[in-house]
Amino acid sequence: MPWLLIGAVTVIVVLAVGVIGFALMREGEVSAWRPSDDNRDPSLAIPGIVTGQYAGQQHVTAEQRVAYDRSPPFGGPHDAYWAACNGVVYPTPVRTENMVHSLEHGAVWIAYDPARITGPAVQTLAARVQGQDYTMMSPYPGLDQPIALMSWGHELKLSDPNDPRIDQFISSLRQNQYQYPEVGASCDALGPGYFDPDNPPPFDASPLPPDAVTMDGRGAAAGAGG
């Protein structure tokens, strides 16, 4: 009996050490993707990351469109009112100009092609957003890859909702104070009359009008907003 007891205790200790070791390993993996003074943009180590430089605080009105240089965009002129971005999973495509403003506030946007990402795959992505501040998700019709992640000045396109680079991107860039223009800006919903997450302005896939605002802000009608 004493040998059985010793054996049982040994097994418990080994299991406990294994659990602690795994937790420490996971913490180390996450820490490697956290920004710091010494490593202000850990995302640069993510294979496939695309970056760009964009001026902030260029606002357009609700009636204006922006001729973005990327699809989905990850910076540039945007609507005066941001899309609610505290763990919001939008079931329908949302006006791009509002979503870009949220990136300026430090949010990460997960976009997906609704023709290729459906059912359980959508839920896998949504699990990374729900309950997470400064994170949002929406369908994006016509996306050239199944999934795209955006933060201000950064983009990563993927095909697999289980790709570990998704977590790396979020850890590196969500509220990364070194990478977005408006540190401390809110992601809270503005509400009816501004931006209502329960009735957001819809995505517009129609051809751009001749007076679309250019990426350098020409034609932008400055308005209120954050």
Backbone as a ProteinNet text record, in pm:
[ID]
protein_1_A
[PRIMARY]
MPWLLIGAVTVIVVLAVGVIGFALMREGEVSAWRPSDDNRDPSLAIPGIVTGQYAGQQHVTAEQRVAYDRSPPFGGPHDAYWAACNGVVYPTPVRTENMVHSLEHGAVWIAYDPARITGPAVQTLAARVQGQDYTMMSPYPGLDQPIALMSWGHELKLSDPNDPRIDQFISSLRQNQYQYPEVGASCDALGPGYFDPDNPPPFDASPLPPDAVTMDGRGAAAGAGG
[TERTIARY]
80.7	0	84.1	191.6	272.7	328.7	367.5	422.6	317.1	193.8	85.2	63.5	68.8	50	161.7	285.9	399.9	386.2	342.6	324.5	218.9	107.6	-0.2	45.9	119.2	170.3	266.8	350.5	447.1	376.1	270.5	193.3	132.6	76.7	14.9	118.9	236.4	343	386.9	403.7	445.3	341.8	214	107.4	107.4	123.8	124.3	239.9	357.1	473.6	448.5	384.5	353.7	258.3	154.5	57.2	123.3	203.4	272.5	369.3	440.6	535.2	466.9	351.2	276.4	227.6	178.3	129.2	241.6	360.2	473.9	517.3	512.1	548.1	452.1	321.8	221.4	240.6	269.5	292.5	414.1	516.3	634.1	604	519.9	482.2	405.8	311.6	233.2	322.1	411.2	498.4	586.2	623.5	709.8	642.7	509.8	434.9	378.8	421.5	376.3	473.1	422.5	511.9	578.7	696.3	771.6	857.9	924.4	1015.1	1126	1165.7	1273.5	1224.4	1096.4	1038.8	900.6	898.7	774.8	676.7	723.7	633.7	668.5	626.5	654.9	594	490.9	423.3	515	623.8	714.3	777.1	770.8	823.8	719.2	596.7	490.7	501.8	516.7	522.6	395.6	412.6	299.1	248.7	304.5	255.8	285.4	190.2	205.4	187.8	273.5	265.3	259	210.6	204.1	196.9	226.6	222.7	102.6	22.3	-97.8	-111.6	-151	-180.7	-314.3	-325.6	-450.6	-534.9	-654.1	-743.4	-785.5	-807	-864.7	-1007.2	-1104.3	-1242.7	-1325.9	-1414.3	-1511	-1651.1	-1747.8	-1886.3	-1949.9	-2069.5	-2140.3	-2175.1	-2179.8	-2216.4	-2095.1	-1975.8	-1856.3	-1798.8	-1729.9	-1657.1	-1507.7	-1427.9	-1282.6	-1228.1	-1138.8	-1073.2	-951.6	-977.3	-870.2	-770.4	-646.4	-540.3	-531	-605	-604.6	-747.4	-766.2	-898.1	-880.9	-923.2	-973.6	-861.5	-899.3	-798.9	-752	-633.8	-584.4	-525.7	-584.3	-546.2	-595.9	-589.1	-631.5	-750.6	-804.1	-922.3	-1036.6	-1123.6	-1228.9	-1344	-1454.3	-1571.5	-1539.4	-1612.2	-1590.5	-1628.7	-1711.3	-1756.1	-1705.8	-1646.8	-1589.2	-1694.9	-1665	-1748.9	-1720	-1825.1	-1806.3	-1712.2	-1612.3	-1506.5	-1462.5	-1551	-1520.1	-1582.6	-1519	-1567.2	-1691.6	-1710.5	-1833	-1813.1	-1902.8	-1905.8	-2026	-2000.6	-2108.9	-2154.3	-2284.5	-2332.7	-2341.8	-2341.7	-2352.3	-2236.5	-2202.7	-2092.7	-2122.4	-2020.2	-2033	-1954.8	-2003.1	-1936.5	-1787.9	-1706	-1561.4	-1507.1	-1556.3	-1502.7	-1517.7	-1622.7	-1638.9	-1542.8	-1523.8	-1434.7	-1290.1	-1248.4	-1111.2	-1087.7	-1189.5	-1172.4	-1140.6	-1200.7	-1173.3	-1027.9	-968.7	-826.7	-741.7	-782.3	-710.2	-711.8	-811.2	-823.6	-749.7	-681.9	-604.8	-671.4	-782.5	-854.7	-793.9	-821.6	-793.2	-925.4	-926.9	-1046.9	-1020.2	-1104.9	-1101	-1211.9	-1172.8	-1269.2	-1261.5	-1374.6	-1374.4	-1467.4	-1433.9	-1516.4	-1634.1	-1756.8	-1870.9	-1901	-1841.9	-1861.3	-1772	-1664	-1568.8	-1555.3	-1587	-1581.8	-1725	-1770	-1908.7	-1913.2	-2030.7	-2057.5	-1953.1	-1897.4	-1800.5	-1677.7	-1636.2	-1519.2	-1545.5	-1667.4	-1704.2	-1699.3	-1749.3	-1749.3	-1607.3	-1518.2	-1378.5	-1316.7	-1344.5	-1294.2	-1362.5	-1493.8	-1569.8	-1522.8	-1476.7	-1429.6	-1308.9	-1236.3	-1121.3	-1163	-1288.9	-1337.6	-1433.2	-1525.8	-1629.8	-1569.5	-1610.2	-1561.5	-1422.9	-1366.2	-1231.2	-1236.6	-1189.3	-1187.3	-1098.6	-1131.7	-1054.8	-1036.3	-1144.3	-1145.8	-1284.1	-1290.2	-1417.8	-1404	-1518.6	-1518.7	-1640.1	-1622.6	-1735.8	-1710.7	-1818.7	-1801.6	-1751.2	-1677.5	-1625.9	-1638	-1748.7	-1772.2	-1662	-1623.8	-1524.9	-1381	-1357.6	-1221.1	-1140.3	-1016.6	-937.6	-876.7	-881.3	-842.1	-955.2	-963.1	-1073.6	-1079.6	-963.5	-958	-855	-885.6	-788.4	-795	-680.3	-670.5	-607.5	-667.4	-616	-600.2	-492.6	-478.1	-423.8	-411.1	-364.8	-224.1	-213.9	-85.7	-38.8	-125.3	-85.8	-198.7	-158.7	-256.8	-193.4	-275.6	-232.7	-348.4	-325.2	-429.5	-399	-505.3	-492.1	-603.4	-588.9	-694.5	-755.4	-686.8	-728.4	-765.7	-889.4	-929.1	-855.9	-783.7	-704.7	-556.8	-522.3	-382.8	-329.5	-217.9	-164.6	-123	-104.2	-66.3	-177.7	-300.9	-411	-386.3	-354.6	-327.9	-201.4	-102.9	19.8	-8.7	-91.1	-127.3	-200.4	-298.9	-377.3	-288.7	-203.9	-115.7	-19.1	28.3	127.2	68.5	-57.7	-106.7	-231.3	-306.2	-423.2	-376.8	-418.2	-377	-224.3	-153.6	-8.7	18.8	53.9	63.9	165.1	253.9	356.6	310.2	190.8	155.1	28.1	-46.5	-169.2	-176.2	-249.6	-242.4	-307.4	-420.7	-500.1	-498.5	-386.6	-372.7	-469.2	-543.9	-641	-779.9	-798.2	-930.9	-1023.8	-1152.7	-1253.8	-1290.6	-1337.8	-1398.6	-1546.8	-1598.1	-1737.4	-1832.6	-1952.3	-2054.7	-2100.6	-2114.9	-2162.9	-2314.5	-2383.8	-2528.8	-2600.7	-2734.6	-2815.9	-2785	-2781.3	-2749.2	-2601.2	-2519.3	-2374.5	-2328.4	-2307.5	-2284	-2353.6	-2455	-2534.6	-2493.6	-2428	-2383.9	-2498.4	-2617.9	-2733.5	-2794.4	-2756.4	-2804.1	-2694	-2581.6	-2467.5	-2488.6	-2419.7	-2427.2	-2372.6	-2438	-2399	-2275.6	-2211.1	-2100.1	-2149.5	-2070.2	-2108.3	-2010.9	-2059.4	-1974.5	-1990.9	-2068.7	-2091.5	-1964.9	-1955.1	-1837.1	-1818.9	-1694.2	-1664.8	-1711.7	-1764.8	-1804.4	-1681.5	-1696.3	-1581.9	-1521.3	-1602.3	-1551.6	-1508.7	-1476.6	-1430.5	-1305.1	-1298	-1183.3	-1059.2	-949.1	-825	-748.6	-648.2	-575.3	-496.7	-468.2	-400.5	-498.1	-628	-728.9	-793.4	-755.1	-816.5	-965.7	-1045.3	-1189.7	-1258.2	-1181.6	-1242.2	-1310.8	-1432.7	-1507.4	-1496.3	-1409.6	-1383.6	-1511.1	-1534.6	-1652.7	-1616.1	-1717.5	-1695	-1657.3	-1603.8	-1568.4	-1440.5	-1398.1	-1280.1	-1164.7
-122.3	0	127.5	135.8	258.1	284.1	172.9	191.4	244.8	198.7	249.8	398	436.4	577.4	662.9	613.1	687.3	701.3	592.1	596.5	696.8	699.8	793.7	937.2	962.9	1098.3	1138.8	1044.5	1073.1	1111.7	1037.2	1066.9	1206.5	1240.4	1372.4	1482.5	1462	1562.5	1579.6	1469.2	1475.8	1549.8	1519.8	1588.4	1737.2	1771.5	1912.8	1986.9	1924	1986.1	2004.7	1904.8	1914.9	2028.6	2043.3	2151	2286.6	2300.6	2427.7	2458.8	2355.4	2375.8	2420.5	2360.1	2399.3	2542.7	2578.4	2715.3	2816.5	2783.5	2874.4	2885.3	2773.5	2774.7	2862.7	2848.7	2929.7	3077.3	3107.8	3246.9	3302.7	3219.4	3263.8	3291.6	3207.4	3228	3358.8	3385.5	3508.3	3630	3620.8	3734	3772.8	3675.3	3703.1	3795.3	3803.6	3885.5	4011.7	4042.9	4165.6	4279.5	4395.5	4507.8	4561.1	4616.9	4675.7	4787.8	4860.7	4966.5	4910.9	4787.9	4726.1	4660.1	4630.3	4564.7	4624	4736.7	4812.8	4753.1	4666	4603.4	4455.9	4371	4227.7	4164.9	4227.4	4169.1	4157.7	4233.5	4227.4	4089.5	4007.6	3871.3	3770.6	3815.5	3725.1	3706.1	3584	3562	3611.5	3689.4	3738.7	3875.1	3934.8	4065.9	4171.5	4262.4	4375.2	4502.8	4600.7	4725.6	4845.5	4956.8	5080.6	5198.8	5317.1	5439.1	5523.4	5564.2	5643	5756.6	5872	5985.4	5962	6005.6	5991.2	6117	6106.5	6220.4	6291.3	6214	6266.8	6213.6	6301.2	6257.6	6288.5	6194.4	6215.2	6211.3	6260.6	6258.5	6122.9	6104	5977.6	5952.2	6058.6	6044.5	6020.7	6039.3	6029.9	5888.2	5857.9	5732.4	5763	5666.5	5681.1	5581.1	5627.8	5540.3	5475.3	5372.8	5309.3	5237.9	5230.3	5166.3	5017.1	4968	4825.9	4778.4	4648.6	4591.5	4460	4458.2	4568.9	4669.5	4793.7	4894.4	4879.8	4932.7	4932	5066.7	5171.6	5307.6	5402	5532.1	5632.6	5712.1	5800.8	5878.2	5785.4	5835	5749.4	5835.1	5768.7	5840.2	5907.5	6015.1	6087.8	6005.2	5901.2	5818.8	5676.5	5624.7	5491	5383.9	5265.3	5148.7	5098.1	5057.7	4998.6	4878.6	4872.7	4772.2	4704.8	4696.4	4623.6	4485	4395.1	4257.6	4240	4325.2	4320.9	4231.1	4133.8	4048.3	4091.1	4161.3	4209.1	4096	4068.2	3958.4	3994.1	4123.1	4168.4	4263	4279.8	4369.5	4513.7	4582.7	4717.9	4815.7	4938.8	5043	5053.1	5042.4	5036.9	5160.8	5277.4	5401.7	5409.9	5348.3	5345.4	5246.4	5133.2	5031.3	5081.4	5155.2	5206.6	5303.2	5381.9	5474	5396.1	5279.8	5199.8	5154.6	5128.8	5092.9	5207.1	5330	5447.3	5453.9	5389.6	5387.2	5269.4	5188.6	5077.4	4942.3	4932.9	4806.4	4715.4	4586.8	4487.2	4447.4	4442.3	4405.4	4273.2	4174.9	4048.3	4051.5	4043.4	4038.9	3901	3856.4	3725.8	3727.6	3643.4	3629.9	3537.9	3589	3505.8	3393.5	3398.9	3290.8	3170.9	3193.5	3085.2	3050.2	3142.6	3116.9	3113.6	2996.2	2977.6	2887.4	2882.8	2788.4	2785.9	2666.8	2654.9	2743.8	2768.3	2853.7	2996.4	3044.9	3178	3180.1	3074.5	3068.2	3062.1	2994.1	2988.5	3127.6	3206.6	3344	3429.9	3413.7	3495.3	3473.8	3353.3	3324.1	3409.6	3458.9	3545.5	3690.9	3721.1	3859.1	3883	3792.1	3811	3830.5	3938.9	3969.5	4031.1	4060.7	4116.1	4263.3	4351.3	4493.6	4520.2	4624.6	4669.8	4558.6	4484.7	4379.5	4377.6	4358.9	4353.9	4261	4220	4122.5	4146.8	4126.6	4142.8	4066.6	4029.3	3977.8	4089.6	4050.6	4148.2	4084.7	4110.1	4046	4078.3	3976.8	3997.3	3994	3959	3950.6	3850.7	3885.9	3800	3679.5	3677.1	3561.4	3532.4	3412	3382.7	3473.8	3513	3589.6	3701.1	3816.2	3925.5	3987.8	4016.4	4087.1	4222.8	4325.9	4461.2	4529.1	4603.8	4706	4827.4	4941.2	5060.9	5037.2	5043.9	5027	4884	4786	4645.6	4559.3	4457.4	4362.9	4224.7	4122.8	3984.2	3906.1	3842.9	3763.9	3615.4	3537.1	3396.4	3314.8	3183.5	3095.4	3006.6	2990.5	2895.4	2968.8	2951.9	3019.4	2968.9	2858.5	2806.2	2843.1	2926	2964.7	3035.8	2990.8	3054.4	3199.6	3240.9	3379.7	3477.9	3428.7	3516.5	3567.8	3477.2	3517.9	3602.9	3572.1	3651.5	3795.1	3809.6	3942.5	4021.8	3958.6	4027.5	4068.3	3976.6	4007.9	4120.9	4122.7	4222.7	4361.1	4368.5	4495.2	4552.9	4475.1	4532.8	4629.3	4754.1	4860	4868.2	4844.7	4863.8	5013.4	5073.8	5219.7	5280.6	5198.1	5249.4	5253.2	5199.1	5175.1	5243.9	5311	5374.8	5519.1	5605.1	5749.8	5798.1	5738.1	5797.1	5708.8	5707.4	5625.9	5675.8	5583.1	5618.5	5645.4	5644.1	5669.2	5551.3	5580.1	5482	5387.4	5268.6	5174.7	5153.7	5229.8	5214.5	5255.3	5198.4	5233	5376.5	5448.9	5586.9	5593.7	5496.7	5491.8	5553.2	5544.8	5596.9	5742.9	5774.1	5909.2	5929.2	5836.7	5843.7	5713.8	5610.1	5475.6	5379	5312.6	5219.5	5077.4	5003.2	4867.8	4771.6	4805.2	4720.4	4751.2	4863.6	4901.7	4981.6	4915.4	4988.7	5026	5129.8	5162.5	5046.1	5011.2	4891	4910.7	4802.2	4796	4837.8	4917.3	4966.1	4910.3	4818.3	4754.8	4817.6	4924	4987.7	5059.6	5089.1	5160.7	5295	5333.2	5460.7	5577.8	5682.9	5802.3	5882.4	5970.4	6051.4	6138.4	6176.4	6264.5	6188.4	6060.2	5983	6047	6045.9	6104	6019.3	6085.2	6014.1	5982.6	5897.2	5852.6	5964.2	6071.2	6183.7	6280.9	6243.7	6325	6430.3	6439.5	6540.7	6512.5	6613.9	6600.3	6567.1	6539.5	6504.8	6626.2	6605.3	6711.3	6684.8	6757	6732.9	6748.4	6655.1	6662.2	6631.2	6627.3	6593.1	6447.1	6412.3	6273.2	6263.6	6139.3	6118.9	6061.8
0	0	0	84.2	78.9	-59.7	-130.1	-265	-359.9	-341.8	-425.7	-400.1	-271.5	-235.9	-294.3	-280.9	-336	-487	-552.6	-697.5	-738.5	-662.4	-694.4	-677.6	-568.6	-544.6	-655.3	-696.9	-804	-932.7	-966	-1087.3	-1079.1	-962.4	-944.2	-960.7	-901.5	-911.4	-1055.9	-1126.6	-1267.3	-1350.4	-1327.2	-1400.2	-1369.8	-1241.3	-1202	-1267.9	-1267.1	-1331.1	-1479.9	-1541.7	-1683.7	-1713.9	-1631.8	-1651.2	-1633.8	-1527.5	-1502.9	-1616.5	-1660.8	-1770.1	-1897.6	-1927.7	-2047.4	-2035.5	-1915.8	-1894.8	-1912.3	-1857.7	-1872.4	-2018	-2089.8	-2231	-2310	-2281.5	-2350.4	-2318.1	-2190.9	-2152	-2224.9	-2239.5	-2312.5	-2458.1	-2518.6	-2658.3	-2674.8	-2582.4	-2589.2	-2566.3	-2467.3	-2435.2	-2553.2	-2633.7	-2748.7	-2848.9	-2843.8	-2938.9	-2875.1	-2753.5	-2688.7	-2719.1	-2759.9	-2789.8	-2663.8	-2682.4	-2571.7	-2627.7	-2538.6	-2583.8	-2672.7	-2644.4	-2721.7	-2850.2	-2856.5	-2975	-2999.1	-3066.2	-3080.4	-3180.4	-3264.6	-3361.8	-3380.1	-3285.1	-3296.8	-3421.6	-3477.6	-3594.1	-3715.1	-3717.6	-3832.2	-3848	-3743	-3749.2	-3796.6	-3820.9	-3865.6	-4016.6	-4065.4	-4210.3	-4279.4	-4385.3	-4462.3	-4421.6	-4315.7	-4271.2	-4377.6	-4396.9	-4488.9	-4407.4	-4428.7	-4353.1	-4446.7	-4393.9	-4469.3	-4374.9	-4425.4	-4345.6	-4387.7	-4289.8	-4319	-4218.8	-4269.9	-4182.6	-4113.1	-3989.8	-3915.9	-3920.5	-3862.5	-3840	-3969.1	-4074.6	-4198	-4207.8	-4187.8	-4175.5	-4299	-4331	-4438.5	-4378.2	-4453	-4406.7	-4436.8	-4384.6	-4404.4	-4550.1	-4630.2	-4770.8	-4860.1	-4808.4	-4891.4	-4894.4	-5004.1	-5018.3	-5028.5	-4990.4	-4998.5	-5100.1	-5186.1	-5284.1	-5216.7	-5139.7	-5062.7	-5153.5	-5106	-5182.9	-5155.7	-5058.8	-5024.2	-5001.5	-5014.8	-4989.1	-4912	-4785.9	-4704.8	-4673.9	-4648.6	-4613.7	-4469.1	-4442.4	-4304.3	-4265.9	-4320.6	-4287.5	-4394.1	-4363.9	-4459.6	-4409.9	-4494.6	-4456.6	-4416	-4327.9	-4274.5	-4223	-4194.3	-4143.4	-4009.8	-3982.2	-3856.9	-3734.2	-3753.1	-3640.5	-3656.6	-3550.7	-3554.8	-3534.3	-3584.9	-3558.2	-3417.2	-3347.2	-3214.2	-3227.1	-3140	-3159.8	-3030.5	-2934	-2811.2	-2815.6	-2889.9	-2897.5	-2980.7	-3082.3	-3162.8	-3284.4	-3299.9	-3418.7	-3502.1	-3610	-3696.2	-3787.9	-3792	-3875.8	-4023.7	-4054.5	-4193	-4224.9	-4352.2	-4389.1	-4348.7	-4300.8	-4246.4	-4334.1	-4338.6	-4417.8	-4381.4	-4481.3	-4462.1	-4392.6	-4428.9	-4373.9	-4222.4	-4167.9	-4022	-3957.2	-4022.4	-3967	-3961.6	-4063.6	-4065.3	-3949.4	-3914.5	-3800.8	-3673.5	-3656.2	-3536.4	-3530.8	-3647	-3649.7	-3596.1	-3626.2	-3577.4	-3424.9	-3362.9	-3216.8	-3153.7	-3235.1	-3181.4	-3190	-3263.8	-3274.1	-3380.6	-3366.2	-3469.4	-3533	-3665	-3742	-3812.7	-3784.7	-3857.3	-3962	-4088.1	-4198	-4263.1	-4316.5	-4382.7	-4503.4	-4600	-4719.5	-4687.1	-4685.3	-4646.3	-4744.8	-4863.8	-4960.3	-4929.5	-4853.4	-4826.2	-4678.7	-4591.5	-4446.9	-4395.6	-4354.3	-4311.4	-4187.8	-4125.1	-4017.2	-3908.1	-3877.5	-3767.7	-3785	-3908.9	-3931.7	-3883.8	-3904.4	-3855.3	-3703	-3641	-3495.1	-3438.4	-3509.4	-3465.5	-3462.6	-3565.7	-3568.7	-3462.4	-3449.6	-3354.5	-3211	-3180.5	-3044.5	-3006.5	-3105.8	-3078.2	-3057.1	-3083.1	-3078.8	-2962.6	-2943	-2842.2	-2703.1	-2638.2	-2504.7	-2500.8	-2616.7	-2623.3	-2664.5	-2578.9	-2611.8	-2733.3	-2804.9	-2920.7	-3025	-3045.7	-3146.4	-3210	-3341.5	-3412.8	-3532.9	-3585.2	-3694	-3781.3	-3911.1	-4002.7	-4131.7	-4202.8	-4339	-4430.2	-4534.2	-4630.9	-4769.2	-4838.1	-4968.1	-5068.7	-5145.7	-5250	-5203.7	-5078.8	-5026	-5109.3	-5143.3	-5231.6	-5161	-5028.2	-4948.6	-4850.3	-4796.8	-4705.2	-4582.6	-4528.6	-4403.8	-4416.8	-4357.9	-4350.1	-4211.6	-4154.1	-4026.4	-4051.5	-3994.1	-4009.3	-3873.9	-3860.8	-3758	-3831.7	-3764.3	-3835	-3891.9	-4024.9	-4091.3	-4106.7	-4078.3	-4083.6	-4140.3	-4215.9	-4270.4	-4281.6	-4259.2	-4275	-4335.4	-4449.9	-4515.1	-4499.8	-4473.1	-4437.7	-4502.1	-4493.2	-4543.7	-4436.3	-4323.2	-4219.8	-4090.9	-4041.6	-3917.4	-3793.5	-3805.8	-3694	-3704	-3799.2	-3819.4	-3694.1	-3636.6	-3514.7	-3535.6	-3659.8	-3685.7	-3649.4	-3640.3	-3599.1	-3457.4	-3365.8	-3227.3	-3218.3	-3300	-3300.9	-3344.4	-3447.1	-3497.2	-3389.7	-3326	-3223.4	-3105.6	-3059.3	-2946	-2979.5	-3103	-3144	-3163.2	-3208.5	-3262.4	-3196.3	-3124.1	-3057.3	-2948.5	-2960.7	-2867.9	-2851	-2958.1	-2955.6	-2965.5	-2854.4	-2844.6	-2941.6	-2994.1	-3084.8	-3230.6	-3259	-3398.4	-3446.6	-3361.6	-3410.2	-3361.5	-3432.7	-3407.3	-3278.6	-3239	-3131.3	-3006.6	-2939.3	-2818.3	-2711.3	-2653	-2549.7	-2601.8	-2734.1	-2791	-2763.9	-2759.4	-2720.4	-2834.1	-2795.4	-2889.3	-2856.4	-2759.8	-2719.1	-2831	-2828	-2926.3	-2906.3	-3015.9	-3009.5	-3002.8	-3063.3	-3053.6	-3171.8	-3171.5	-3281.8	-3311.5	-3439.4	-3482.4	-3509.3	-3462.4	-3483.6	-3549.4	-3467.4	-3519.7	-3426.4	-3477.5	-3398.7	-3435.6	-3345.8	-3380.5	-3408.7	-3361.2	-3390.5	-3527	-3582.9	-3716.1	-3786.9	-3815.8	-3871	-4017.1	-4064.3	-4206.7	-4288.6	-4398	-4472.2	-4559.7	-4587.8	-4682.6	-4820.7	-4891	-5023.7	-5126.7	-5208.4	-5309.5	-5447.3	-5456.2	-5586.1	-5633.3	-5763.9	-5814.5	-5744.2	-5725.3	-5659.5	-5745.3	-5682.7	-5757.9	-5800.6	-5898.7	-5944.4	-5834.8	-5736.4	-5630.9	-5505.5	-5520.1	-5404.4	-5344.9	-5213.3	-5142.5	-5169.4	-5200.5	-5229.5	-5101.3	-5113.2	-4995.3	-4926.7	-4998.5	-4933.7	-4869.5	-4869.1	-4802.1	-4888.7	-5015.1	-5101.1	-5118.3	-5094.6	-5105.6	-4975.7	-4870.1	-4741.6	-4681.5	-4636	-4567.9	-4418.7	-4352.6	-4210.6	-4131.1	-4040.1	-3955	-3812.7	-3728.8	-3588.2	-3577.2	-3466.8	-3444.3	-3364.5	-3339.5	-3257.5	-3335.6
[MASK]
++++++++++++++++++++++++++++++++++++++++++++++++++++++++++++++++++++++++++++++++++++++++++++++++++++++++++++++++++++++++++++++++++++++++++++++++++++++++++++++++++++++++++++++++++++++++++++++++++++++++++++++++++++++++++++++++++

